[in-house]
Amino acid sequence: MAWYKVLKDGVMKDGDLFKASVENKEILIIKSKENYFATSLYCTHEDYDLSEGFMDEGKLICPNHFATFDPKDGSVVSPPEGSGDISPLKSYKTKVENGEVLVDFQ
């Protein structure tokens, strides 16, 4: 496993989205309640930057056409408005250690 520090624990509030760049890879960090999740940064519908999206009832919403994803595993909850099926987001493991939020890309 290759764990990378992305930010300090406690910086994000519930529902916050944070764009991080680690090892030349852009990812999205999501704070939902007391948990951190990490997914690919861009919506699988039209590559829209999900850090500009928002959380609603624990689900990640793309601001472009409102595709909805589960931040826990990147799965599609509902497709974008007026569109068919889309792919899930890539999901990465996270953990908090020594006051830092870490992401594993393996």
N, C-alpha and C positions, 0 to 999 in steps of 0.2 A: 504494500500500500504506500501511496505517496500523498501525505497530508500536507496541505498548504494553508498558511494563515491568510485569512481574508479581511478580518476586522476584529475589533475588540468586542467582547460580550458586553451587553448593556447599552451599546450605542444606538441600536435600533429599537423602535417601539413596535407593539403588536400591529400588524398590517403593513409595516414598512417594506419597501422593495429597494434593493441596493445592487447597482451594477458593479461588478468586480472584474478585474483582469489579472489572471494568474497564468504564468508560463505561456504568454501570448494567446490565452484563451479567455474569451469574455463569457461570464456566467451571471446568473441572477441569484442573489441571496434574498430569501423571503423569511420574514419573522411572522410566525403565526402562533399566537398565545406565547407559550414559553419555549417553542421549538423553532429551530432554524432549518430551512430547506434550501437546496441548491439545484437549479435547473439550467438548461441552455437559456441563453438570453433572448433569442428571437422566436417569435410566433411561427409555427410551422405552416401557417396559412399564407402569409405574405411577408415573412421576415421582418415584422414590425418589432421594435425594441420594447420588450415587456417591462423594462424598468419604468416606463412611462404609463404602465397600466395601473391596476388597483386590485385590492383584495375585497371580496364580498362574501360574508359568511364562510370564511376559511378557504375560499376558492380564488384562484388567480384569473383575472379578467384582462384580456388584451383590449387596449383602448381603441384599436382600429375598427374591428368588426365584431368585437365582444365574444370571441372564442373564449371558452372557460376551461381551465386546467386545474387538476388537483396537485398542489405543490408537494404533497408527500411522495408522489411517484411520477409526476409529469403526465399522468393519463388525461385524456380528453373527457371532460364532463359534458360539454356541449359544443358543437361546431360553430363556426362564425355565422353571422346572419347571412342568409341567402347563399350558403355554400354547402357542399357535401362533406364527406369525411375528411379529417385531417390527421396527421401523425401526432403521437404524443411527444412531449418535450423529453430531452435527455435529462435524467435525474442523477444526482451525485450524493454520496454519503457526506454527512456533516457530523461534527462533534464539537463540544466546548471543552477546552483544556487549558488550564492556567490562565483563565480570563480571556482566551482568544477563541474565535470561531474558526474552525479548520474545515477544509473540504478535501475529499479524496477523489482524484480523477481516474482511479483504476476501475 
